Amino acid sequence: MKFLPMADLLAAARRGHYAVPSFCVWNMETLLTVLETAEALRSPVMVMTGVPELSLLPPEVFGPMACGVAGRFTVPAALHLDHGDSPELARRAIAAGYSSVMLDFSARSFEENAAALKVVVAAAHPRGVAVEGEIGHVGKADTLSVEGSGDSVLTLPDEAAELERQTGVDALAVSIGNAHGHYSRLPRLDFERLAAIASRVRAPLVLHGGSGTPDADLKRAISLGMAKINVATDLVTAWRESLRQQWADGRNVWAPLALAEAGTATAPVIARWMRLTGAAGRA
């Protein structure tokens, strides 16, 4: 399998009325667990790395590694740059084999956001790479998340439509009450706002901060146009708790054994999300 552009996966999701789960990965163990679970459940999937993960494995290292591993699998999958913070980082990811990239200038002015996205789209589309933008700003649900800021800014439907028109992005992340990290209280998603955005925007919509969203709310969001759901905190939590418990029990002090068991602990979380989004069985 060769990594596909995000646009291909999300177009199929919209036709099939499901969403593609996009999982944060930070090493080869997590990448393999996501792809192995997708293969077992016949689920389309996206794997993504952002700035925090790239501090460990820069795109020039991780991209070729991931592309080499992808050949072992047959399910439709995309390799995605999440929350890219500059056009230059997006260009590096494209050169390294990423099949889709996100530029997140959502905390800047509309004009800066649109101008930078145009630059990334111009670099990506001739290479067959899809681009995700963000309008409105998805903040943090807690003080630990490395993505977003303390405040969220809800997406204005007309601004979303104008950003799409000016830039030609392939997917659009929106802010409707969702947030990154652990929710201290249940999110209150603004479904009326989501419906208004979906009626004005042709591109598939993206929900950041999927972890902790009530199942019923998630399914309703998918029915209203969310075609990609980002999942990070649930995986990190399962991974961390597995390592903590192993070492508290005095087991697997040899790191490779601990990492292997932690990877196994994330597989049920991944499978749950593939079923919840309706992606399982779609490949």
N, C-alpha and C positions, 0 to 999 in steps of 0.2 A: 504494500500500500504506500502511496505517496500522499503526503499531506495536501489537503484540498483547500481552496479558498473558503473562508467563512461564509461568503455569500452563497456558495453552492449548498452548504449544509442548512443555512437558515431559510433559503427558498423552499427546500423540501419540507422543513418543519412547518412553515406557514401553510403549505398545501395540505399537510397531514394533521394540522391543528395540534401540534405538540411543540415542545421547546428542546433545544440542544443544551445539555449541561456543559459548562465550561469550568474545568477544575484547575486550581492553582497547583503547580508541581514545583519542587525545588531541588530535586536530585533524580538520579536514574531510577531509584527504587520507587518513588512516587509516580514517575512517568510510566514505568512498567505496570504498576498496579492498576492505574487508570485504564491503560490500553488492554490489559489482560481481562479486566472486568467488562469493558466494552465489547471485546470479542466474545466473551462467554454469553453476554446478554444480547448480542447483535444490536448494539446501540451506537448510533452516531455520537461523536463526542468531540470536545475541544479541550486541549491542554494549553495552559498559559503560564507565562512567567512575566513578572513585573520588575520594577526597579529593585525592590528588596532581594528578590531571588537572583537577579542578575549581578548583584554584588558578590555572590558566591560563584555563579557560573555565567559569565558574560555571553551575549548572543553568539559571538564568534566561536565559543566553545560548546555551548549547549545546543545551538541549532544543528550543526553537523551530527552531533551525538544522537539527537532526537530523530533526525531524518534517517540515520542508519538503523535505529531500532524500529522505526515505522514499517520497514520492509517485512517484518515478521508478522504483520497483522493485515486483515482484509477489510475491517470496518471503515466507513468514511470518518475521517478525523482531520482536524485543523490544528496547526501550531500557531499560537497567538501571543503577541506582545500585549500585555495588560497594563493600562495606565502609563503608557509611554509619556515621558515628560519633555521630549524635545523631538523636532523633526529629524535631527541627527541620529538619535537612538532608533527611531523608526527605520531610517535608512540602513543602519547597521543590522537590524533584525531582518529586513528584507534581503540583504546581501547574504545573511547567514542561513537562509532557507525557511524563515517563518512565512507561513502562508496567509496570515492576516496580522494587522497591527492596529493598536489603538493609540491615538494621541489624545491625552486628557488635558486640555486647556480650559476646562469648565469653570475654574475659579478666576479666570481672566475675563476681560471684556468680550462681548460678542464679536467685535471686530477682530481682536487678536485671535480668538478661537477659530473663526472662519478663515482668516488669512493663513494660519498655520496648517489647518486641515487641508486647504487647497494645495499647499506644498507637498504634504504627505500623499494625498491622492494622486498628484502628478507623478510622484516617484513610484507609487505602488501599482497603480492600474496597468501601466505598460508591462509590468512583470507578472501580471495575473494575481496580484496580492490584494486582498480586500482590506478595507479601512473602517474602523469604528471610531465615532466621535462621541462626545458627551455634551449635553446642553441642560442647563440647570446644574446643580452640584450635589452629588451624593456625599454626605459627610460621614462622620463616625458615630457608631452606636455606643462606643465605650472609649476609654482612654488608652487602650492597648493597640488598636488597629493601626497599621502603618499606612493605610490608604485613607484618603479623604481628610477633611479638617473638622474642626469642632462644630461647624454649622452646615446645615443643608440649605440649598436654595431650590425650591420647586421649579420644575420645568414649565415654561409658558408655551402652550401649543403653537401659537403663531411663530414664536422664535424657533421652535423645533423645525417647523416647515421651512422657514427661511434659511436656516443653517443647511438643511438638506439641499435646498434649491441652489444655494451658492457653492456648495462643496462637492456634491455628488457622493457623499459617504454611503457605504454599503450597509451600515447598521448604526443605530443611534441609542446610546445609553441615556436613560431619563431618570429624573428624580421625582418620585411620587409618594415619598414618605419612607422609602427604603434607606438603609444605611449599612456601612461596613462594620464588621466585628460582631461582638456579642451584644444582643439586645438586652437591656436591663428591664424593658417592658416590651410587650408585643407591638410591632410596627402597625401603624394605621395607614394603610395604602389608600391613596385617593383615586378610586376607580373611575370617578367621573372625569378627572383630569386625564387619566390614562386613555379613556375612550375618546376624549377630545383630541389628544395627541395622535392616536392611531388613525383618526378620521382625516388628519391633515398630512400625515407623513407616510410615504410609500415604503421606506426602508424598514426592515425588521427592527423591533425594539429590543433593548437589552436591560435586564434587571441585575444591578450590582447589589451585593449584600443578600444573597439568597438564603444563607444559613440563618435559621431561626424564624423564617417566615412561616406562618401557619399554612398547613397543606391546602386548606380550602381557599385561602387568599392567593396562594401561588397558582392554583388551577384556574381561578378566575382571571388572574393577570394574563395567563397564557391564552385564555379564550378571548381576551381583548387585544392581543397583538404582541405579547412578549414572546420572542422566539429564541432567546438565549438567556440562560440563567447562570450567573457566576456563583461558584461555590469555593470558598477557601477556608473559612473559620471552622466548619465542621470537620474538614480533613486535618487541619492543624491540631485541633483538639483531640481527635482520635489518636493521632501520631504521638503527641506529647504525653497523653495519658498512658499509652502503651509503654513508652520508654520509662516513664516515672514508676509505673507498677513493676516492670521487670527489674529495675534497679533497686526499688524498695524491697523486693523479694530476694535480692542477691542473685538474680539470674542474668545470664547473657551479658556479663561484663565485657565479653569480647564483642566489639562494636558491630561487626558484620552480622552476627546472630541477632543482636538487638534491632538493627535496622530491618532485617528480614521479617521479624515478628511484628514490628511496628507497621510495616507495609501490609501485612496480612490483616491487621486491625482496621486499616482504612477501607479495605475492600467492601465490607457491608455498607459503609456510609456511601461509597460511590454507587453501589448497586441500588440503594434506596433512592438516590437522586435520579438515576436513570429511569427507574420505574415511576417516580413521582412526576417527572416532567413529561412522561409519555413517550420517551425516546427508546426505551427497551423494545426490542423486536422490530425496529424500523430500518435496520441495516440489511 
